């Protein structure tokens, strides 16, 4: 029987799920571990991203989070939509005539629904803007998008009636946090032995993080949405603060069908699992 979760713990767990484990590091690691302003070592994988390989999709997941002997069952839905050139995104920002993907991650919790919306360039998947609603309000815009040059990030985060300005200059290609890096993997030519080391921006502490991925094998995975042949991908974010395994379907685009991560913090270890419960995909709007 699932135990009743204290409100304070539930809030922490829901916040963790909104970041979907891989890049929730900005909210869970000690401040001393977040002082790094950029990931060390070589970055690989950005050159392999082909955002045009994505397809519009609605992916629903059953999710469970555990911490300190407590657990909570939640549900999430990930929607990928092709946005026509010149349309305004969900935050009212005009995309400037650039074809984009709109990624919406919606988390339903016992205390309400939290939504994280990300607008990405259709080809490179670099972020254009990001908007979050629910327990925390966030609006960010990314200017000067480039796969090699600098990008300016500006906006604000509002929590508990207090507003925090966000302004940072990113060196080289950088993804947003949340599920952005795993979606980028969905648009890469995966195979056993494939590796990627990606830079991601954490708005919470206005710093970049290093996210490492390696395809370590293949496996057949049974889910409520059906049986899938998958690539097994090990992940490591923030030098081991977030570790785990993601199963990405072999068929392109490689959307994730199963997910398990552990996140270490001074409050203990949080375990997050997600399993695909339903999936609907279609051809991009305007495709021939």
PLY file of the C-alpha trace (Angstrom):
ply
format ascii 1.0
element vertex 288
property float x
property float y
property float z
element edge 287
property int vertex1
property int vertex2
end_header
0.00 0.00 0.00
1.30 3.42 -0.92
2.01 5.50 2.17
0.66 8.99 2.68
3.33 11.48 1.63
4.06 14.57 3.75
3.43 17.80 1.82
7.06 18.94 2.05
8.32 15.66 0.60
5.65 15.65 -2.10
6.72 19.10 -3.24
10.33 17.95 -3.49
9.36 14.83 -5.41
7.15 16.70 -7.86
9.88 19.24 -8.50
12.27 16.41 -9.23
9.92 14.81 -11.73
9.41 18.09 -13.59
13.15 18.00 -14.24
12.70 14.35 -15.11
15.72 13.12 -13.23
18.39 13.66 -15.85
18.73 17.39 -15.38
17.10 18.05 -12.04
20.59 18.36 -10.64
20.20 22.13 -10.26
17.55 21.58 -7.61
19.07 18.71 -5.66
22.85 18.91 -5.43
24.72 20.85 -2.76
25.59 24.44 -3.68
29.31 23.68 -3.62
28.82 21.13 -6.39
27.15 23.73 -8.62
29.95 26.29 -8.72
31.28 24.99 -12.03
30.47 27.42 -14.84
31.03 24.95 -17.65
31.51 21.21 -18.20
35.08 19.96 -18.58
36.33 17.79 -21.37
35.26 17.39 -24.96
31.62 17.85 -25.97
30.32 15.37 -28.53
26.94 14.65 -30.01
25.72 18.09 -31.08
27.04 17.45 -34.59
24.88 14.30 -34.76
21.58 16.01 -33.98
19.10 16.05 -36.86
15.96 17.61 -35.45
14.07 16.99 -38.70
14.12 13.29 -37.79
11.65 13.91 -34.95
7.94 13.29 -35.38
4.98 14.88 -33.61
4.05 12.62 -30.73
2.05 12.31 -27.54
3.85 10.09 -25.03
2.23 9.24 -21.69
4.09 7.72 -18.74
3.37 6.13 -15.40
5.87 7.48 -12.88
6.96 6.61 -9.35
9.35 8.47 -7.07
10.82 7.13 -3.85
12.79 8.77 -1.08
13.41 7.82 2.54
11.05 4.84 2.41
8.22 6.98 1.01
6.81 6.75 -2.52
4.35 8.62 -4.70
2.73 7.56 -7.97
2.28 10.25 -10.61
1.61 10.49 -14.34
3.22 12.57 -17.04
2.61 13.37 -20.70
5.23 14.51 -23.19
3.92 16.22 -26.34
6.10 17.05 -29.35
4.45 19.41 -31.85
5.76 20.90 -35.11
5.35 24.70 -35.02
4.97 26.64 -38.27
7.35 29.51 -39.02
6.29 32.83 -37.54
3.92 31.41 -34.93
4.13 32.74 -31.38
5.11 30.16 -28.78
3.17 29.40 -25.60
4.79 32.32 -23.81
3.92 34.81 -26.52
7.44 34.94 -28.00
7.53 35.09 -31.79
9.90 32.47 -33.20
11.20 34.96 -35.76
10.25 32.95 -38.83
12.13 29.85 -37.70
10.50 26.42 -37.91
10.40 24.96 -34.42
9.39 22.02 -32.29
7.28 22.66 -29.21
8.01 20.22 -26.38
5.49 20.22 -23.52
6.10 18.10 -20.42
2.97 17.97 -18.25
3.11 16.42 -14.78
-0.10 15.58 -12.92
0.34 15.46 -9.15
-2.11 15.10 -6.24
-1.82 18.87 -5.76
-2.23 19.99 -9.34
-0.62 20.04 -12.77
2.83 21.41 -13.57
3.76 22.25 -17.17
7.22 22.81 -18.69
7.16 24.07 -22.30
10.26 24.31 -24.47
10.52 25.78 -27.98
13.41 24.41 -30.10
14.87 25.08 -33.53
13.42 22.48 -35.90
16.82 21.36 -37.21
19.45 21.90 -34.49
17.08 21.48 -31.49
18.77 24.45 -29.83
16.36 26.21 -27.43
14.41 29.31 -28.49
12.36 29.87 -25.32
11.14 28.03 -22.25
8.07 28.55 -20.05
7.09 26.79 -16.86
3.79 26.94 -14.98
2.61 25.29 -11.78
4.37 25.56 -8.43
7.08 27.65 -10.10
6.73 30.21 -12.93
9.62 30.58 -15.36
10.02 32.43 -18.67
13.30 32.32 -20.62
14.37 33.41 -24.08
17.53 32.37 -25.95
19.00 34.95 -28.37
21.77 34.52 -30.94
21.28 30.77 -31.40
24.40 29.16 -32.84
26.03 25.75 -32.95
29.44 27.33 -32.41
29.03 30.88 -31.09
27.45 32.46 -28.03
23.84 32.44 -26.89
22.27 34.97 -24.53
19.74 33.63 -22.04
17.44 36.04 -20.23
14.22 35.87 -18.23
13.03 35.21 -14.70
11.89 32.58 -12.21
9.10 33.31 -9.73
8.66 31.20 -6.60
6.51 31.97 -3.59
5.87 35.51 -4.80
9.58 36.26 -5.22
11.14 36.91 -8.62
14.71 35.99 -9.58
16.19 37.43 -12.81
18.00 35.07 -15.16
20.78 36.30 -17.44
23.69 34.26 -18.76
25.99 33.98 -21.77
26.44 30.44 -23.08
29.61 29.42 -24.88
28.90 27.06 -27.77
25.87 24.80 -28.31
23.86 24.32 -25.11
20.60 22.51 -24.42
17.95 23.40 -21.87
17.38 21.28 -18.77
14.38 18.99 -18.28
14.06 16.23 -20.91
15.81 18.27 -23.61
18.98 16.20 -23.74
17.11 12.89 -23.94
14.97 14.30 -26.74
18.20 15.29 -28.52
19.30 11.65 -28.28
16.06 10.72 -30.01
17.31 12.62 -33.05
20.78 11.04 -33.17
22.04 7.95 -35.10
22.20 5.62 -32.10
23.93 2.24 -32.09
25.76 0.12 -29.47
28.88 1.95 -28.34
27.54 5.39 -29.28
28.52 8.13 -26.81
27.51 11.74 -26.30
28.64 14.45 -23.86
26.26 17.40 -23.97
26.23 20.82 -22.32
22.96 21.85 -20.64
21.94 25.10 -18.96
20.52 25.09 -15.42
18.41 28.24 -14.86
18.18 27.57 -11.13
21.86 28.37 -10.55
22.57 29.96 -13.96
25.35 27.51 -14.77
26.00 24.82 -17.37
26.25 21.09 -16.59
27.78 18.12 -18.37
25.46 15.25 -19.30
27.11 12.04 -20.52
25.35 9.20 -22.34
26.52 5.82 -23.64
24.60 3.13 -25.52
25.67 -0.03 -23.67
23.44 -2.60 -25.37
19.98 -3.53 -26.58
16.97 -5.02 -24.82
13.32 -5.90 -25.42
11.14 -3.90 -23.04
7.51 -4.69 -22.17
5.34 -1.69 -21.31
1.59 -0.98 -21.06
2.00 0.68 -24.49
3.40 -2.54 -26.01
6.70 -4.33 -26.58
9.69 -2.34 -27.83
13.15 -3.17 -29.07
15.33 -0.60 -27.31
18.81 0.79 -26.93
20.01 0.69 -23.31
21.64 4.02 -22.44
23.65 4.73 -19.29
23.60 8.34 -18.15
25.73 10.42 -15.79
24.99 14.07 -15.03
27.05 16.35 -12.81
29.89 13.92 -12.09
27.64 11.24 -10.64
24.99 13.25 -8.84
22.43 11.87 -11.29
22.99 8.38 -12.67
20.76 5.77 -14.23
19.53 3.98 -17.31
17.17 5.05 -20.08
15.67 2.69 -22.67
15.19 4.42 -26.04
13.25 2.64 -28.74
15.36 1.46 -31.67
12.92 2.84 -34.20
13.59 6.48 -35.05
12.85 8.88 -33.54
14.26 7.20 -30.44
11.70 8.35 -27.88
12.25 6.90 -24.41
10.02 4.05 -23.22
11.54 3.32 -19.81
13.56 5.35 -17.34
15.21 4.81 -13.96
17.56 7.23 -12.25
19.00 7.91 -8.83
19.67 11.44 -7.64
21.99 12.06 -4.69
21.66 15.07 -2.41
22.20 16.09 1.17
18.58 15.03 1.80
19.24 11.47 0.63
18.74 9.55 -2.59
15.68 9.96 -4.79
14.79 7.19 -7.23
12.65 8.04 -10.25
11.12 5.47 -12.59
8.97 6.07 -15.66
7.32 3.59 -18.01
5.54 4.38 -21.26
1.78 3.83 -20.92
0.65 5.07 -24.35
2.18 6.54 -27.51
0.84 8.26 -30.59
3.10 9.52 -33.38
2.40 11.12 -36.74
4.21 12.69 -39.69
5.38 16.31 -39.21
2.95 18.95 -40.38
3.66 19.86 -43.99
5.72 16.70 -44.64
5.43 15.23 -48.13
0 1
1 2
2 3
3 4
4 5
5 6
6 7
7 8
8 9
9 10
10 11
11 12
12 13
13 14
14 15
15 16
16 17
17 18
18 19
19 20
20 21
21 22
22 23
23 24
24 25
25 26
26 27
27 28
28 29
29 30
30 31
31 32
32 33
33 34
34 35
35 36
36 37
37 38
38 39
39 40
40 41
41 42
42 43
43 44
44 45
45 46
46 47
47 48
48 49
49 50
50 51
51 52
52 53
53 54
54 55
55 56
56 57
57 58
58 59
59 60
60 61
61 62
62 63
63 64
64 65
65 66
66 67
67 68
68 69
69 70
70 71
71 72
72 73
73 74
74 75
75 76
76 77
77 78
78 79
79 80
80 81
81 82
82 83
83 84
84 85
85 86
86 87
87 88
88 89
89 90
90 91
91 92
92 93
93 94
94 95
95 96
96 97
97 98
98 99
99 100
100 101
101 102
102 103
103 104
104 105
105 106
106 107
107 108
108 109
109 110
110 111
111 112
112 113
113 114
114 115
115 116
116 117
117 118
118 119
119 120
120 121
121 122
122 123
123 124
124 125
125 126
126 127
127 128
128 129
129 130
130 131
131 132
132 133
133 134
134 135
135 136
136 137
137 138
138 139
139 140
140 141
141 142
142 143
143 144
144 145
145 146
146 147
147 148
148 149
149 150
150 151
151 152
152 153
153 154
154 155
155 156
156 157
157 158
158 159
159 160
160 161
161 162
162 163
163 164
164 165
165 166
166 167
167 168
168 169
169 170
170 171
171 172
172 173
173 174
174 175
175 176
176 177
177 178
178 179
179 180
180 181
181 182
182 183
183 184
184 185
185 186
186 187
187 188
188 189
189 190
190 191
191 192
192 193
193 194
194 195
195 196
196 197
197 198
198 199
199 200
200 201
201 202
202 203
203 204
204 205
205 206
206 207
207 208
208 209
209 210
210 211
211 212
212 213
213 214
214 215
215 216
216 217
217 218
218 219
219 220
220 221
221 222
222 223
223 224
224 225
225 226
226 227
227 228
228 229
229 230
230 231
231 232
232 233
233 234
234 235
235 236
236 237
237 238
238 239
239 240
240 241
241 242
242 243
243 244
244 245
245 246
246 247
247 248
248 249
249 250
250 251
251 252
252 253
253 254
254 255
255 256
256 257
257 258
258 259
259 260
260 261
261 262
262 263
263 264
264 265
265 266
266 267
267 268
268 269
269 270
270 271
271 272
272 273
273 274
274 275
275 276
276 277
277 278
278 279
279 280
280 281
281 282
282 283
283 284
284 285
285 286
286 287
